Amino acid sequence: MQIQAMLISHYQDLMNLLNLSSAIVIRESDSYESIKRYLNRNPDLNFIIKDKNEIIACIMCGHDGKRGYIQHLYVKEDYRKQGIAQNLFNKCVNS
């Protein structure tokens, strides 16, 4: 497992992952077109981790020029408590 850049081609798998959580609410800002614009506006700040070709974790980060935001940080339940979220967070902060 290693951190990879999030691409718009990951969209459906990403939504499948985020829909596993009852805590994450999918909104209009999570539509395909919105995510595509977000990734283009915030290159090198959005990441996924795959295990056996399945996305098991993600982080979506962006900024408005002054403030930074984490939109989604999620790790599939079976993969928690392994430092994956911390690694994703560190990748964003250090990018």
N, C-alpha and C positions, 0 to 999 in steps of 0.2 A: 504494500500500500504506500502510495506517495501522493503528495499534494500536486494537483494539476490546475491549470487555469480553467475557469469556467467558460464555456462557449455556449452560444445560443443553441447549438445542436444538442446540448444537454438538457434543454428546456423540459421536455416531457418527463424524463427520468428525475429531474430535479423536483418537479411538481408532485410526482409519485412519492418521492421521499418526504417532502414537506407535508403532504396530506396524511402521513402516518402520525403526526403530532396533533393532539387536540388543543395544544397551546398556540399553534400558529394558525392565524386566520389568513386565508388566501383572498386577496382583494383585487380590484381592477388594476392596481399598480403592479400586480404579479402576472398580468396577461403577457402573452408572447411578445407583443409589440412593445410593451412597457419594459419588460426585461431586456429585450434587444437594445433599446435606447439606453437603459441603465448600464449595460455592459460596455457599450460604445463610449459612454460618458465617463466611465470609471475603469479604464483598462488597467490590468495588472493588480486589481484589488478584490477580485472575486475568484473563489477557489472551490474545488471539490476534491474528495478522496474517493477512489474506487477500490473495491475488493472484488476480484473475479468479474470484472466488467459491470459491476453494480455500484451505483453511487451510494455510499454509506454515510457521507458527511458533506456539509457545505458551509460556506460563509459568504455572505454578500456584503461588501463594504463600499462606501462611497463618500464623497465630500462635496461641499458647496463652495469651496475656496477658503473657508474659515473653519468650518466644523466638520468633523468626521462622524460617520454613522455606520453602525452595524445594523443591516436590515434583517438578515436571517443568519443564525448560527444554529446548526442542527447536526446531531450525531445520532444515527440509528441506534435504538436501544441496546441491541446485542453488542455494540462496539464501544459503549460508554465506559468510563473509568480507566481509560488507557492513554489519556493525555492528548487525544485527537483534537478536541475542541481548543485546547491550549495551543497546540501546534498551528491550527488554522488561524487563531487569533494573532499569534506571533507573526505569522506570514503576512497578514494584513498590515500590522503595525510596522513591520520592517520593510514593506514594499514601497 
